[in-house]
C-alpha cells in the first residue's frame, strides 16, 4: 500500500475544485446565453445563422488535419502521463 502524499492529495483536490468550477461557469454561461436568445429572437437567429455559415465554410481537409494534430498531441499527453505514473 502506498503511503499518503500530501502533494498528490492537493493536486487531486485542486483538479476536482477547478473541474467543478469550470462546469458551473460553463453551465451558467450557456443558461444566460439561452435566456438572452429567448428574449431577443432576432439576435439569436442571426447568431445561429452565423454559426451555421461558419460550420458550412469550414474546409473538411483542414478540419481533418487539425483533428489529427489534436489527436496526436492528446496521445503524447497520455503517454507522458502514463510514463510519469510508472
N, CA, C and O atoms as a GROMACS GRO file, in nm:
protein
  344
    1UNK      N    1   0.084  -0.118   0.000
    1UNK     CA    2   0.000   0.000   0.000
    1UNK      C    3   0.088   0.124   0.000
    1UNK      O    4   0.186   0.133   0.074
    2UNK      N    5   0.053   0.218  -0.084
    2UNK     CA    6   0.132   0.341  -0.094
    2UNK      C    7   0.110   0.429   0.028
    2UNK      O    8   0.003   0.427   0.090
    3UNK      N    9   0.212   0.506   0.062
    3UNK     CA   10   0.198   0.599   0.174
    3UNK      C   11   0.125   0.724   0.127
    3UNK      O   12   0.119   0.754   0.008
    4UNK      N   13   0.069   0.795   0.223
    4UNK     CA   14  -0.007   0.916   0.192
    4UNK      C   15   0.090   1.027   0.151
    4UNK      O   16   0.188   1.055   0.221
    5UNK      N   17   0.061   1.090   0.038
    5UNK     CA   18   0.144   1.201  -0.010
    5UNK      C   19   0.057   1.326  -0.017
    5UNK      O   20  -0.042   1.330  -0.090
    6UNK      N   21   0.095   1.427   0.057
    6UNK     CA   22   0.016   1.549   0.064
    6UNK      C   23   0.008   1.618  -0.071
    6UNK      O   24  -0.095   1.675  -0.105
    7UNK      N   25   0.118   1.615  -0.150
    7UNK     CA   26   0.117   1.681  -0.281
    7UNK      C   27   0.016   1.617  -0.375
    7UNK      O   28  -0.056   1.687  -0.445
    8UNK      N   29   0.010   1.485  -0.377
    8UNK     CA   30  -0.086   1.417  -0.465
    8UNK      C   31  -0.229   1.445  -0.422
    8UNK      O   32  -0.318   1.461  -0.505
    9UNK      N   33  -0.252   1.451  -0.290
    9UNK     CA   34  -0.385   1.485  -0.242
    9UNK      C   35  -0.422   1.628  -0.281
    9UNK      O   36  -0.534   1.653  -0.324
   10UNK      N   37  -0.327   1.721  -0.267
   10UNK     CA   38  -0.351   1.859  -0.306
   10UNK      C   39  -0.380   1.870  -0.455
   10UNK      O   40  -0.470   1.942  -0.496
   11UNK      N   41  -0.304   1.798  -0.536
   11UNK     CA   42  -0.324   1.801  -0.681
   11UNK      C   43  -0.462   1.744  -0.717
   11UNK      O   44  -0.531   1.799  -0.804
   12UNK      N   45  -0.501   1.636  -0.652
   12UNK     CA   46  -0.632   1.578  -0.676
   12UNK      C   47  -0.743   1.675  -0.634
   12UNK      O   48  -0.839   1.696  -0.708
   13UNK      N   49  -0.728   1.734  -0.517
   13UNK     CA   50  -0.828   1.828  -0.468
   13UNK      C   51  -0.838   1.951  -0.558
   13UNK      O   52  -0.948   1.998  -0.587
   14UNK      N   53  -0.725   2.002  -0.603
   14UNK     CA   54  -0.725   2.116  -0.694
   14UNK      C   55  -0.793   2.080  -0.827
   14UNK      O   56  -0.867   2.162  -0.882
   15UNK      N   57  -0.768   1.961  -0.877
   15UNK     CA   58  -0.831   1.916  -1.001
   15UNK      C   59  -0.983   1.911  -0.986
   15UNK      O   60  -1.056   1.956  -1.074
   16UNK      N   61  -1.029   1.856  -0.876
   16UNK     CA   62  -1.173   1.847  -0.853
   16UNK      C   63  -1.235   1.986  -0.844
   16UNK      O   64  -1.339   2.012  -0.905
   17UNK      N   65  -1.172   2.075  -0.768
   17UNK     CA   66  -1.227   2.210  -0.749
   17UNK      C   67  -1.231   2.286  -0.882
   17UNK      O   68  -1.332   2.349  -0.913
   18UNK      N   69  -1.124   2.280  -0.959
   18UNK     CA   70  -1.120   2.352  -1.086
   18UNK      C   71  -1.220   2.294  -1.186
   18UNK      O   72  -1.283   2.368  -1.261
   19UNK      N   73  -1.234   2.162  -1.187
   19UNK     CA   74  -1.331   2.099  -1.278
   19UNK      C   75  -1.473   2.139  -1.243
   19UNK      O   76  -1.552   2.173  -1.331
   20UNK      N   77  -1.507   2.134  -1.116
   20UNK     CA   78  -1.642   2.172  -1.074
   20UNK      C   79  -1.667   2.320  -1.104
   20UNK      O   80  -1.774   2.355  -1.154
   21UNK      N   81  -1.570   2.405  -1.075
   21UNK     CA   82  -1.584   2.547  -1.103
   21UNK      C   83  -1.604   2.572  -1.253
   21UNK      O   84  -1.690   2.651  -1.292
   22UNK      N   85  -1.525   2.505  -1.335
   22UNK     CA   86  -1.538   2.520  -1.480
   22UNK      C   87  -1.673   2.474  -1.531
   22UNK      O   88  -1.732   2.539  -1.617
   23UNK      N   89  -1.722   2.363  -1.480
   23UNK     CA   90  -1.853   2.313  -1.522
   23UNK      C   91  -1.965   2.408  -1.480
   23UNK      O   92  -2.059   2.431  -1.556
   24UNK      N   93  -1.954   2.462  -1.360
   24UNK     CA   94  -2.057   2.557  -1.315
   24UNK      C   95  -2.054   2.682  -1.401
   24UNK      O   96  -2.160   2.730  -1.443
   25UNK      N   97  -1.936   2.736  -1.428
   25UNK     CA   98  -1.925   2.857  -1.511
   25UNK      C   99  -1.978   2.831  -1.652
   25UNK      O  100  -2.048   2.915  -1.708
   26UNK      N  101  -1.945   2.716  -1.710
   26UNK     CA  102  -1.992   2.681  -1.844
   26UNK      C  103  -2.144   2.668  -1.846
   26UNK      O  104  -2.209   2.717  -1.939
   27UNK      N  105  -2.200   2.603  -1.745
   27UNK     CA  106  -2.345   2.587  -1.738
   27UNK      C  107  -2.414   2.723  -1.726
   27UNK      O  108  -2.514   2.747  -1.794
   28UNK      N  109  -2.361   2.810  -1.641
   28UNK     CA  110  -2.421   2.943  -1.626
   28UNK      C  111  -2.409   3.025  -1.754
   28UNK      O  112  -2.501   3.098  -1.790
   29UNK      N  113  -2.297   3.012  -1.823
   29UNK     CA  114  -2.280   3.084  -1.949
   29UNK      C  115  -2.383   3.038  -2.052
   29UNK      O  116  -2.447   3.120  -2.119
   30UNK      N  117  -2.399   2.906  -2.064
   30UNK     CA  118  -2.496   2.853  -2.161
   30UNK      C  119  -2.637   2.893  -2.121
   30UNK      O  120  -2.718   2.927  -2.208
   31UNK      N  121  -2.668   2.890  -1.993
   31UNK     CA  122  -2.801   2.928  -1.945
   31UNK      C  123  -2.830   3.074  -1.974
   31UNK      O  124  -2.938   3.109  -2.022
   32UNK      N  125  -2.732   3.161  -1.947
   32UNK     CA  126  -2.752   3.305  -1.975
   32UNK      C  127  -2.765   3.330  -2.125
   32UNK      O  128  -2.850   3.409  -2.168
   33UNK      N  129  -2.682   3.263  -2.205
   33UNK     CA  130  -2.688   3.282  -2.349
   33UNK      C  131  -2.822   3.236  -2.403
   33UNK      O  132  -2.880   3.301  -2.491
   34UNK      N  133  -2.872   3.124  -2.351
   34UNK     CA  134  -3.002   3.075  -2.395
   34UNK      C  135  -3.113   3.170  -2.352
   34UNK      O  136  -3.207   3.194  -2.428
   35UNK      N  137  -3.102   3.225  -2.230
   35UNK     CA  138  -3.202   3.323  -2.185
   35UNK      C  139  -3.201   3.447  -2.270
   35UNK      O  140  -3.306   3.502  -2.301
   36UNK      N  141  -3.082   3.493  -2.309
   36UNK     CA  142  -3.071   3.608  -2.397
   36UNK      C  143  -3.130   3.577  -2.534
   36UNK      O  144  -3.196   3.661  -2.595
   37UNK      N  145  -3.106   3.455  -2.582
   37UNK     CA  146  -3.161   3.416  -2.712
   37UNK      C  147  -3.313   3.409  -2.708
   37UNK      O  148  -3.380   3.440  -2.806
   38UNK      N  149  -3.370   3.367  -2.593
   38UNK     CA  150  -3.515   3.361  -2.582
   38UNK      C  151  -3.577   3.500  -2.581
   38UNK      O  152  -3.686   3.520  -2.635
   39UNK      N  153  -3.507   3.596  -2.520
   39UNK     CA  154  -3.561   3.732  -2.512
   39UNK      C  155  -3.551   3.805  -2.645
   39UNK      O  156  -3.641   3.882  -2.680
   40UNK      N  157  -3.444   3.784  -2.718
   40UNK     CA  158  -3.423   3.854  -2.845
   40UNK      C  159  -3.418   3.752  -2.958
   40UNK      O  160  -3.310   3.705  -2.995
   41UNK      N  161  -3.531   3.719  -3.010
   41UNK     CA  162  -3.537   3.616  -3.114
   41UNK      C  163  -3.460   3.657  -3.239
   41UNK      O  164  -3.397   3.573  -3.303
   42UNK      N  165  -3.466   3.783  -3.275
   42UNK     CA  166  -3.396   3.826  -3.396
   42UNK      C  167  -3.245   3.812  -3.382
   42UNK      O  168  -3.178   3.763  -3.473
   43UNK      N  169  -3.192   3.855  -3.269
   43UNK     CA  170  -3.048   3.846  -3.246
   43UNK      C  171  -3.000   3.703  -3.236
   43UNK      O  172  -2.892   3.669  -3.285
   44UNK      N  173  -3.080   3.618  -3.174
   44UNK     CA  174  -3.043   3.477  -3.161
   44UNK      C  175  -3.041   3.410  -3.297
   44UNK      O  176  -2.954   3.327  -3.326
   45UNK      N  177  -3.137   3.446  -3.382
   45UNK     CA  178  -3.141   3.385  -3.514
   45UNK      C  179  -3.021   3.427  -3.598
   45UNK      O  180  -2.967   3.347  -3.674
   46UNK      N  181  -2.980   3.552  -3.583
   46UNK     CA  182  -2.862   3.599  -3.656
   46UNK      C  183  -2.738   3.524  -3.610
   46UNK      O  184  -2.657   3.482  -3.692
   47UNK      N  185  -2.723   3.505  -3.477
   47UNK     CA  186  -2.609   3.429  -3.425
   47UNK      C  187  -2.613   3.284  -3.472
   47UNK      O  188  -2.511   3.227  -3.509
   48UNK      N  189  -2.731   3.226  -3.470
   48UNK     CA  190  -2.746   3.087  -3.513
   48UNK      C  191  -2.705   3.072  -3.660
   48UNK      O  192  -2.632   2.980  -3.696
   49UNK      N  193  -2.754   3.162  -3.744
   49UNK     CA  194  -2.719   3.156  -3.887
   49UNK      C  195  -2.570   3.180  -3.907
   49UNK      O  196  -2.509   3.118  -3.995
   50UNK      N  197  -2.510   3.269  -3.827
   50UNK     CA  198  -2.367   3.295  -3.837
   50UNK      C  199  -2.287   3.169  -3.805
   50UNK      O  200  -2.191   3.136  -3.875
   51UNK      N  201  -2.327   3.099  -3.699
   51UNK     CA  202  -2.257   2.975  -3.663
   51UNK      C  203  -2.275   2.868  -3.770
   51UNK      O  204  -2.181   2.795  -3.800
   52UNK      N  205  -2.392   2.859  -3.827
   52UNK     CA  206  -2.417   2.760  -3.932
   52UNK      C  207  -2.330   2.790  -4.054
   52UNK      O  208  -2.272   2.699  -4.113
   53UNK      N  209  -2.322   2.917  -4.093
   53UNK     CA  210  -2.239   2.956  -4.207
   53UNK      C  211  -2.092   2.926  -4.180
   53UNK      O  212  -2.021   2.878  -4.268
   54UNK      N  213  -2.046   2.954  -4.058
   54UNK     CA  214  -1.907   2.923  -4.023
   54UNK      C  215  -1.880   2.773  -4.033
   54UNK      O  216  -1.775   2.732  -4.083
   55UNK      N  217  -1.974   2.692  -3.987
   55UNK     CA  218  -1.956   2.547  -3.995
   55UNK      C  219  -1.958   2.498  -4.140
   55UNK      O  220  -1.883   2.408  -4.176
   56UNK      N  221  -2.043   2.558  -4.222
   56UNK     CA  222  -2.051   2.516  -4.362
   56UNK      C  223  -1.927   2.560  -4.441
   56UNK      O  224  -1.889   2.494  -4.538
   57UNK      N  225  -1.866   2.670  -4.402
   57UNK     CA  226  -1.749   2.720  -4.474
   57UNK      C  227  -1.621   2.649  -4.433
   57UNK      O  228  -1.518   2.663  -4.500
   58UNK      N  229  -1.624   2.573  -4.324
   58UNK     CA  230  -1.504   2.503  -4.278
   58UNK      C  231  -1.462   2.399  -4.382
   58UNK      O  232  -1.544   2.322  -4.432
   59UNK      N  233  -1.337   2.398  -4.412
   59UNK     CA  234  -1.284   2.302  -4.509
   59UNK      C  235  -1.265   2.167  -4.440
   59UNK      O  236  -1.207   2.158  -4.332
   60UNK      N  237  -1.314   2.061  -4.506
   60UNK     CA  238  -1.312   1.929  -4.444
   60UNK      C  239  -1.170   1.877  -4.427
   60UNK      O  240  -1.138   1.819  -4.324
   61UNK      N  241  -1.083   1.897  -4.527
   61UNK     CA  242  -0.944   1.851  -4.517
   61UNK      C  243  -0.869   1.923  -4.407
   61UNK      O  244  -0.796   1.862  -4.329
   62UNK      N  245  -0.889   2.052  -4.401
   62UNK     CA  246  -0.822   2.129  -4.297
   62UNK      C  247  -0.870   2.086  -4.158
   62UNK      O  248  -0.792   2.077  -4.063
   63UNK      N  249  -1.002   2.059  -4.149
   63UNK     CA  250  -1.057   2.011  -4.023
   63UNK      C  251  -0.994   1.878  -3.984
   63UNK      O  252  -0.960   1.857  -3.868
   64UNK      N  253  -0.979   1.786  -4.081
   64UNK     CA  254  -0.918   1.657  -4.051
   64UNK      C  255  -0.772   1.672  -4.009
   64UNK      O  256  -0.726   1.602  -3.920
   65UNK      N  257  -0.700   1.765  -4.072
   65UNK     CA  258  -0.561   1.788  -4.033
   65UNK      C  259  -0.553   1.842  -3.890
   65UNK      O  260  -0.469   1.798  -3.812
   66UNK      N  261  -0.639   1.935  -3.857
   66UNK     CA  262  -0.640   1.989  -3.720
   66UNK      C  263  -0.682   1.882  -3.620
   66UNK      O  264  -0.627   1.874  -3.511
   67UNK      N  265  -0.781   1.801  -3.658
   67UNK     CA  266  -0.827   1.695  -3.570
   67UNK      C  267  -0.717   1.592  -3.548
   67UNK      O  268  -0.700   1.543  -3.436
   68UNK      N  269  -0.642   1.557  -3.652
   68UNK     CA  270  -0.532   1.462  -3.635
   68UNK      C  271  -0.420   1.521  -3.550
   68UNK      O  272  -0.358   1.448  -3.472
   69UNK      N  273  -0.394   1.651  -3.563
   69UNK     CA  274  -0.293   1.715  -3.479
   69UNK      C  275  -0.337   1.712  -3.332
   69UNK      O  276  -0.256   1.684  -3.244
   70UNK      N  277  -0.462   1.742  -3.307
   70UNK     CA  278  -0.513   1.737  -3.170
   70UNK      C  279  -0.507   1.595  -3.116
   70UNK      O  280  -0.468   1.574  -3.001
   71UNK      N  281  -0.543   1.497  -3.198
   71UNK     CA  282  -0.535   1.357  -3.155
   71UNK      C  283  -0.393   1.314  -3.125
   71UNK      O  284  -0.369   1.244  -3.027
   72UNK      N  285  -0.298   1.356  -3.209
   72UNK     CA  286  -0.157   1.324  -3.184
   72UNK      C  287  -0.106   1.386  -3.055
   72UNK      O  288  -0.038   1.321  -2.977
   73UNK      N  289  -0.140   1.513  -3.034
   73UNK     CA  290  -0.098   1.580  -2.910
   73UNK      C  291  -0.162   1.515  -2.787
   73UNK      O  292  -0.099   1.503  -2.683
   74UNK      N  293  -0.288   1.474  -2.800
   74UNK     CA  294  -0.354   1.407  -2.689
   74UNK      C  295  -0.288   1.272  -2.660
   74UNK      O  296  -0.274   1.234  -2.543
   75UNK      N  297  -0.248   1.199  -2.764
   75UNK     CA  298  -0.180   1.072  -2.745
   75UNK      C  299  -0.045   1.091  -2.675
   75UNK      O  300  -0.009   1.014  -2.587
   76UNK      N  301   0.028   1.194  -2.714
   76UNK     CA  302   0.156   1.224  -2.648
   76UNK      C  303   0.133   1.259  -2.502
   76UNK      O  304   0.209   1.216  -2.415
   77UNK      N  305   0.029   1.336  -2.474
   77UNK     CA  306  -0.003   1.371  -2.336
   77UNK      C  307  -0.036   1.247  -2.253
   77UNK      O  308   0.011   1.234  -2.140
   78UNK      N  309  -0.115   1.157  -2.309
   78UNK     CA  310  -0.149   1.033  -2.238
   78UNK      C  311  -0.024   0.951  -2.212
   78UNK      O  312  -0.008   0.897  -2.102
   79UNK      N  313   0.064   0.940  -2.310
   79UNK     CA  314   0.189   0.865  -2.290
   79UNK      C  315   0.275   0.928  -2.181
   79UNK      O  316   0.331   0.857  -2.097
   80UNK      N  317   0.285   1.060  -2.183
   80UNK     CA  318   0.364   1.126  -2.080
   80UNK      C  319   0.305   1.105  -1.941
   80UNK      O  320   0.379   1.084  -1.844
   81UNK      N  321   0.174   1.110  -1.931
   81UNK     CA  322   0.110   1.086  -1.801
   81UNK      C  323   0.132   0.942  -1.756
   81UNK      O  324   0.161   0.919  -1.638
   82UNK      N  325   0.120   0.846  -1.846
   82UNK     CA  326   0.144   0.707  -1.810
   82UNK      C  327   0.288   0.684  -1.768
   82UNK      O  328   0.312   0.614  -1.670
   83UNK      N  329   0.384   0.741  -1.839
   83UNK     CA  330   0.525   0.725  -1.803
   83UNK      C  331   0.556   0.793  -1.670
   83UNK      O  332   0.640   0.746  -1.594
   84UNK      N  333   0.488   0.904  -1.643
   84UNK     CA  334   0.511   0.974  -1.517
   84UNK      C  335   0.463   0.893  -1.398
   84UNK      O  336   0.526   0.895  -1.292
   85UNK      N  337   0.353   0.821  -1.414
   85UNK     CA  338   0.296   0.746  -1.304
   85UNK      C  339   0.364   0.610  -1.282
   85UNK      O  340   0.335   0.544  -1.182
   86UNK      N  341   0.451   0.569  -1.370
   86UNK     CA  342   0.519   0.440  -1.353
   86UNK      C  343   0.632   0.448  -1.257
   86UNK      O  344   0.699   0.348  -1.233
   0.00000   0.00000   0.00000
